[in-house]
């Protein structure tokens, strides 16, 4: 069976995506789901005969958001034909990336030569009033823009040699972007934890807004200060402060990050893994 790709109408594609793509990001409403791709012209139908067999998003030299349309499912042959179409259309000489690949789709990508780069999860927990006390050697307060350089330093040291390690400039840009856009109510649910003796910031939890609901933008504790319950206390404080205004708190975590165990222990529910894969052109 041969598959061909045809450009999709953006409105129809957004409706199909909202219906058939697994909601592993816990998007709260039909409107949020349809808005994801409603303004994009990068949706394509994967056609079998005269039928729509799948939808696929082709943008920035990558494949993403593949969703099967019943009664069809995602097969190795389908992904191979999509890959061939992308490589030919873009005349690529470097690697082809595939983003947001669902766990049940990964084998089809792997059988066509893709290799996993990383996996992530979206997790969610109800807000509620909790005991956010911490070790007496530490105190927390609301972060300010004057803390930015110390916050960046915490991220750099806390994420070093782990799955979320980035260049220092990326941490600086992320922190600056956060303070540019965070609503005051969400900043009030955020924390920096400092050592009472030294006054140095040793932990950070930044809460932002995503699709109308709060999201853990970043959370980190310096390696030498772990095991003291600081991350747990910062999350408890966020859940407590948010409770009067928001029903849930969401976060993203890279598989392999030790924080995943903490989130599960704190009652965060996973929407399931999704993967980033890469096909290397030889």
GIQUIKA-V453139 format. One record per backbone hydrogen bond with DSSP energy under -1.0 kcal/mol. NH is the residue of the N-H (numbers start at 1). CO is the residue of the C=O. E is the energy in kcal/mol with one decimal. If there is no record, write none. Layout:
BEGIN
nh=NH co=CO e=E
nh=NH co=CO e=E
END
This chain:
BEGIN
nh=4 co=47 e=-1.8
nh=6 co=45 e=-2.2
nh=8 co=43 e=-2.6
nh=13 co=9 e=-2.9
nh=14 co=10 e=-2.2
nh=15 co=11 e=-1.6
nh=16 co=12 e=-2.2
nh=17 co=13 e=-2.8
nh=18 co=14 e=-2.2
nh=19 co=15 e=-1.5
nh=20 co=16 e=-3.0
nh=21 co=17 e=-2.2
nh=24 co=22 e=-2.0
nh=26 co=23 e=-1.2
nh=33 co=29 e=-1.9
nh=34 co=30 e=-2.5
nh=35 co=31 e=-1.9
nh=40 co=37 e=-1.6
nh=44 co=56 e=-2.5
nh=45 co=6 e=-3.3
nh=46 co=54 e=-2.9
nh=47 co=4 e=-3.6
nh=48 co=51 e=-2.4
nh=51 co=48 e=-2.5
nh=53 co=46 e=-3.1
nh=54 co=46 e=-1.2
nh=55 co=67 e=-2.4
nh=56 co=44 e=-2.3
nh=57 co=64 e=-2.7
nh=58 co=42 e=-2.5
nh=59 co=62 e=-1.6
nh=63 co=97 e=-2.8
nh=64 co=57 e=-1.9
nh=65 co=99 e=-1.0
nh=67 co=55 e=-2.3
nh=69 co=53 e=-2.4
nh=72 co=69 e=-2.2
nh=79 co=75 e=-2.3
nh=80 co=76 e=-2.5
nh=81 co=77 e=-2.1
nh=82 co=78 e=-2.3
nh=83 co=79 e=-2.8
nh=84 co=80 e=-2.3
nh=85 co=81 e=-2.2
nh=86 co=82 e=-2.4
nh=87 co=83 e=-2.7
nh=88 co=84 e=-2.2
nh=89 co=85 e=-2.6
nh=90 co=86 e=-2.2
nh=92 co=87 e=-1.3
nh=96 co=279 e=-2.6
nh=98 co=277 e=-2.7
nh=99 co=63 e=-2.9
nh=101 co=275 e=-2.6
nh=103 co=273 e=-1.0
nh=105 co=102 e=-1.7
nh=106 co=102 e=-1.0
nh=109 co=105 e=-1.3
nh=110 co=106 e=-2.9
nh=111 co=107 e=-2.3
nh=112 co=109 e=-1.2
nh=113 co=110 e=-1.8
nh=114 co=109 e=-2.1
nh=115 co=278 e=-2.4
nh=117 co=276 e=-3.7
nh=118 co=276 e=-1.4
nh=120 co=274 e=-2.5
nh=121 co=253 e=-2.1
nh=123 co=251 e=-2.9
nh=124 co=269 e=-1.9
nh=125 co=249 e=-2.0
nh=127 co=247 e=-2.1
nh=138 co=135 e=-2.1
nh=139 co=194 e=-2.0
nh=141 co=192 e=-2.0
nh=147 co=144 e=-1.8
nh=148 co=145 e=-1.6
nh=151 co=147 e=-2.7
nh=152 co=148 e=-2.7
nh=153 co=149 e=-1.8
nh=154 co=150 e=-2.1
nh=155 co=151 e=-2.4
nh=156 co=152 e=-2.6
nh=157 co=153 e=-2.2
nh=158 co=154 e=-3.1
nh=159 co=155 e=-2.4
nh=162 co=159 e=-1.8
nh=165 co=162 e=-1.6
nh=171 co=167 e=-1.3
nh=172 co=168 e=-2.0
nh=173 co=169 e=-2.4
nh=174 co=170 e=-2.5
nh=175 co=171 e=-2.4
nh=176 co=172 e=-2.3
nh=177 co=173 e=-2.3
nh=178 co=174 e=-2.1
nh=179 co=175 e=-2.1
nh=180 co=176 e=-1.3
nh=181 co=177 e=-1.3
nh=182 co=178 e=-2.3
nh=187 co=183 e=-2.2
nh=188 co=184 e=-2.0
nh=190 co=187 e=-1.2
nh=191 co=205 e=-2.8
nh=192 co=141 e=-2.3
nh=193 co=203 e=-2.6
nh=194 co=139 e=-2.8
nh=195 co=200 e=-2.5
nh=196 co=137 e=-2.7
nh=199 co=195 e=-2.8
nh=202 co=193 e=-3.1
nh=203 co=193 e=-1.5
nh=204 co=220 e=-2.9
nh=205 co=191 e=-2.8
nh=206 co=218 e=-2.9
nh=208 co=215 e=-3.2
nh=210 co=213 e=-3.2
nh=213 co=210 e=-1.7
nh=215 co=208 e=-2.6
nh=216 co=250 e=-2.7
nh=217 co=206 e=-2.2
nh=217 co=215 e=-1.0
nh=218 co=206 e=-1.3
nh=220 co=204 e=-2.5
nh=222 co=202 e=-2.9
nh=225 co=222 e=-2.0
nh=226 co=223 e=-1.4
nh=233 co=229 e=-2.1
nh=234 co=230 e=-2.3
nh=235 co=231 e=-2.2
nh=236 co=232 e=-2.5
nh=237 co=233 e=-2.3
nh=238 co=234 e=-2.2
nh=239 co=235 e=-2.8
nh=240 co=236 e=-2.0
nh=241 co=237 e=-2.8
nh=242 co=238 e=-2.3
nh=243 co=239 e=-1.0
nh=245 co=242 e=-1.8
nh=246 co=242 e=-2.4
nh=249 co=125 e=-2.5
nh=250 co=214 e=-2.1
nh=251 co=123 e=-2.1
nh=253 co=121 e=-2.2
nh=255 co=119 e=-2.7
nh=257 co=254 e=-2.3
nh=260 co=257 e=-2.0
nh=261 co=258 e=-1.1
nh=263 co=259 e=-2.4
nh=264 co=260 e=-2.2
nh=265 co=261 e=-2.1
nh=266 co=262 e=-2.0
nh=267 co=264 e=-1.4
nh=268 co=263 e=-2.7
nh=269 co=124 e=-3.3
nh=271 co=122 e=-2.8
nh=274 co=120 e=-2.1
nh=275 co=101 e=-3.1
nh=276 co=118 e=-2.8
nh=277 co=98 e=-2.8
nh=278 co=115 e=-2.4
nh=279 co=96 e=-3.2
END
